Amino acid sequence: EHAITVWIKADLDILLDRVSQSIDTRPLLENVDKKEMLEKLISERYPLYAQADIVVSTDRKSQRNTVREILDALEQIEVV
């Protein structure tokens, strides 16, 4: 009720690239087909995540540009 939710959205290809760099910290992706598991998680989770107040697609943006977009969106709803 008193929170603003932000979904930093990424497409499957981007997620695959990111998790392959940090596989030790991703227990759900150990000993499974990573693409298949991510597809399953996306289909289960993205409909819920889409209810976020702010949705920012990372595409191939830098972290700095992603943060700027989030801050701009927060300013639009007068939070910051």
Secondary structure, DSSP 8 states (H G I E B T S, - for coil): -----EEEE--HHHHHHHHHTSGGG-GGGTTS-HHHHHHHHHHHHHHHHTTSSEEEE-TT--HHHHHHHHHHHHHHTT--
